[in-house]
Amino acid sequence: MSEGAHTPTPIGAPVRRFPLRPHQLVSDITPTADVFVLAPIGVPRVDVAAWRLEVAGLVERPLTLSFDDILQFPKQELRAFHQCAGDPRRPTFATRRITNVIWGGIDLARVLAGVTIKPGASLLWASGLDHGEYAGQTVDAYVKDVPLDEAISDAFLAYELNGAPLSAEHGFPLRLVMPGYYGTNSVKWLSRLELADGRPQGLFTTKLYNDPVPPSAEQPAGGSRPVWRTAPESVIVSPQPGQQLSDDEVQIWGWAWAHRSVRQVEVTIDGGRTWRIATLGQPSQRSWQRFHLSWIPEESGPAVLMSRATDLNGEVQPQENARNAIYNVTVDVVAKKGEG
């Protein structure tokens, strides 16, 4: 018997796979086998023939689309970085789980054009077919929300990853992709989109994925904010940690990314005492940006290399205590011996 779109599907075991460390991010486009997978409440088994995507809520004309209906829209591609936000209970711990991929699918705006949005709709809720227990709490469906205006302008419905159909682990048959947002908002095994005027009251929008906001003049009691837009971040790919260098010229290079893009990357070769502006490449669509800096070591011994990104709004990658804290690489400089 085929399973309906909202019938609970059999769930496999949780999957957590993070293949690459920063010095292994050598490819502009991350091979699919190296793209991280995080499915904390398991991977649903989806019957694509029975699968449906519902679009409902504050709309004049609700829609129900089959996978064949989705395929009738002209296919597009989106190059974008894809980053895990890390443990939602440890917002100050940097995990460096980052990849850059090519999604195949359609702009969400093409689908929403057919529903006529009602006044007052401000958020898009996205529901996946994964369900089970997480953090000691039963979850009927993984539900996330994003601002509707950004969803209309940016969101993507992906059914391919790097030119091949999505695997089950990556969200087959369809996932929401929010470029410039942390991966937790790119809901896999997508089954429902709902337009709403307030936030859903689920585990992943209330207790988890909300960062604390310290008290301020505008908000004396402090508060919290959703883990949505990606903060500016960068990593050095080469040299790699522990690498032994001579006093020849060294090319320091890596990747930088942010919600809208990065406007500057600085590099230090002395542990943060002085900073130099690196050469920064332009992004392609919403992909990460490559930076590089030439350096001729002048002293033997350990050297601590770091990079820090600044985004278009002037936000600077912090030194510590943040999920986008500065990453450092310690290398060993060995000067060549002179001739006797």
Secondary structure, DSSP 8 states (H G I E B T S, - for coil): ----TTS---B---EEE----GGG---SS--GGGS-EEETT--B---TTT-EEEEEESBSS-EEEEHHHHHTS--EEEEEEEE----TT-TT-----EEEEEEEEEEHHHHHTTT-B-TT--EEEEEES--EEETTEEESS-EEEEEHHHHHHH-EEEEEETTEE--TTTTTT-EEE-TTB-GGGS-SSEEEEEEESS---STTTTTSSEEEE---SS-TT-EEEES-B---EEEEEES-TT-EE-SS-EEEEEEEE-SS-EEEEEEESSTTSS-EE-EE---STB--EEEEEEE---S-EEEEEEEEEEETT--B--SSSSTT---EEEEEE-------
